Amino acid sequence: MITVPDIIQQSAFQFPDRCAISVNNEELTFSEVDDRASRLAQLIKTKGISPGQRIAFLAMNEKEFFEIQIGAIRAGVALVPLNFRLAVPELAFIMENSNPQLLITGPGFHEIGEQLHCPERIALGPEYEQALESISPLERSPIDASQICSVLYTSGTTGRPKGTLISNQALWARIVSFTLEYKPDPNDIYLQGLPLFHIAANVSFTYAYNGVPNIVIREFNPAEVIHVLEEKNVTDALFVPTMINLLINHPDIETADLSSLDFVAYGASTIPPSVLEKAIEVFDADFCQLFGMTETSGCTALRPEDHDPVNKPHLLSSAGVVAHGFEVRVVNDQDIDVQVGEVGEVICRGPALMDGYLGDEEATAAALRGGWMHTGDLGKLDDEGYLYITDRKKDMIISGGENIYPREVEDVLFSHEAVHSAAVIGIPDKRWGEQVHAIVVRHPDSTIQEMDLLVYARENLAGYKVPKSVEFVEELPVNATGKVLKKILREPYWEGHERQVH
């Protein structure tokens, strides 16, 4: 049997009394997490849950998350972390699809948990604490690299969410890759700005494995995050671009003391170069972008030395070069490599890849054909090996036979000082098939009108790429990780049309 190291054991040995995780100033030390994870593993076994089965967790970011994931690993079962923002029918679908034998619920979710079918339930709080106290820790055993340790459900931006099967080997490969890219030091203080049901939890485990305390935000609020960055002397932080945009435009950032912050990681969606340039100036820290997806982890990296608006401005729109532990290619529909500078689908492989989709052999075979994960993202490589993501394959707009990549149009709109955020979609057009439509959120003090933006876009884009219409809204629909839900934006326009763009 091939084994992998335990996530927390070494840090518990080296730094037993150091804070491992803090949520709303409630802390657990590394030794406490280690002990509680082993007790939970024993509890799982006493409930008759066998290796290879699954347990689920429905909660906001809670301090118990580490012990629940590590306890599952030690018991040989897979954790299904549920997106707490989902409606009950959506949660019910995931529960039915993953068939967990135990559901652990956090504060505010116990009643919802009772509506979901599961053989066993336990609620965080007195019931959970009593259960852990009344049981002895599970005796240590090797961790099987091939065992599935978590089932992470995709965001479902293009349809029903799919359960990605992450093995202990894949999780370990992700931790190694993140360690090489982010270079965590035991003296660091890490701030986790994302929900832990997301792939971002893999980054938290990386910092924990390296002995670094995790300061976890329960729910993102710009003013609160700025306060925590100051109060906790945070050195490293992880955000998505939407969060970065909110932080750098919040009035509190102007007087905040962020002198401790020296590293900002970001990912999960594209970031306009204008926003990134301002963030580099405001935070005055090293930046690192990882591009990837739940199924892959970060397969390319734009490293700190390439975040240089003065000497390398063109790289601010890049997703970087191949990350440690990966191979990356850009291919056509026949999986043949395209030429440098030519757009194709980004595919990757390496030990961090998922094993497949739970209960969906057809989708697994399609995604992992030839041993390469087909990301569905379109991109191109330059002659130095830097990858530029042009768009999601299914987001591309085809107007009059021309391929238009919304990302390019969005970047231009974002560069206008009046634009807070923007999404570009294709809507039906009788003559051209599709036309470019922009949905824009203005900065609060802006009165810019449609014609002003169209003139600006025409000055910066080829005529066929310029939006034919602009719609102003108060906010854009996003999922828990800040990705704009373009499917929701498109639906009203495509209803009743034979051709649906998803």
Steps between C-alpha positions, in 0.01 A plus 500: 500500500629844406452746785503879546576710812229611740405867451523610862715246687841664445377850592335357814837348595707812424254774603248335736384821670497721193163610358411277204168660408312807622146600402348809663781480760401145599821299477623142495868416536678247280501243781126554560420454131716187495327348802148596395553365146600160641197497731271583210661223294420255778143635522455447126614139535274431799203617292573215259617725218747300294809615310399618155166642617428870547402756761369854434549835672255792469618816670656839447872526561544343845807419710403131489557474124861382531421220744203384292704467180800346677276272706336377180841429348611304807178299494546423130179679397445794266368837614232674293518870602166658406458851363299672774359753252307237305123463526357185660414332164858561381642355822261206471636425152859488629399286799323254273789499256769444764301284747683597822448285808544790746408867476669750733326838516624833630317783679206626296477184287360238736141546378609483136696186585182337629341551157780308331493121492792347687528190724691685776515866606698690759494874576805709587468627855431311824388182322816484289732593787350235727538238227871581460569510874337163560716310253868406479716618208537257211834326492728629225522309173664575164305724262427324171594731211234349272209549743252777411516763775256762375224550245502862393196607299555730206332838506242391245540811283423294188247252640456258788801493734722195473684334789874500433678209668819620671734228625750531784771494234338790311460702821861435594615602149302822537659573836848442354427722198355780717799475734740547209300789354398687816807416713323509841720553804409392857530866607228608256137579583261389225157649431248278318244724332304226319244240608665177613254283304692634199832377360657787697495265800796325334699822549400513867624142544828603335560776752393272788739226381778761509415608857329826407189623689187538285287808569175406328233755406154363576339705224669762284442862596756756371507714815536195724776352284698826504466508881619138533797562267610777737410344834651156435812627318415276207795425270333280234144510364286330239219681318305473176507799260152615603623529859816684397291749304274563802797539737699748290188715445394503867562832680661327803788375286641854469588524871565131572840387625579204277876503563500133609336381178765385254328232289159491329385190313201512269316281253162337417414754229669750272610841624506810281857639470381845613365353825816295554725801443309703758507208748878467469531871580250497789621182675870555422553124523613212281218351291462146371224368275418133457275403212308173519175345607356267765598203287864605459617747765731775374665376180666830403650773715565869443771551759590812699788603271257518208262741676691801371272771353799713395731251329261214416152656462393242239535219757226643723247341265684165503429186704872435523714198418455133590484450879707251697369146454312557173522472125291743293410507131272703273325283242238498225186284490710198400731548802786606272719782628428836335769747396643762734255791511210291374190452718407149611374308801725487806567145622724380780613191689687414818455327837268774634221416253169360617429129457173581322141607559296308754255266327556650156725283290403676177594848627820357653605338172432821307685723745802273551535360151854397419598556865475879465242716676311702241429823686248655260706820515628658182847647498822556311869467580762760412854414394621518864244246621260746665136401477228753421142394573266643242177355640293203602436288192124534553518876564649582159276720284476428127370802314493500120752215499748691719608353835473759778644429842301679776809521721667738253196729489456488879862603555444812290180590684671443836774746404244785493509685830118502529464120480496298822436163334380366168391182324476451126267243344367405160130563438290400195533703184297417187768624264826400671387201711625663818583854602720629779309624805666659805352494849670762716509604866602864536699644786255660748593858407491443123231618256660362183250412228486226237628715213803614701605139561438397140719786374772397745476137391521598133822691570657186647351207308446382145154598377355148505600457868332819622179435700184580307319572826575578864278423798568658841423295812556535875695173527598192300389151605802308632559162659672447834845539347426825321452360149236687304212268414469580130246223451257701716578819306439328165177318587252790447642571155509141372164385629292368211794482259599170344869562554589524867843617610597353838 
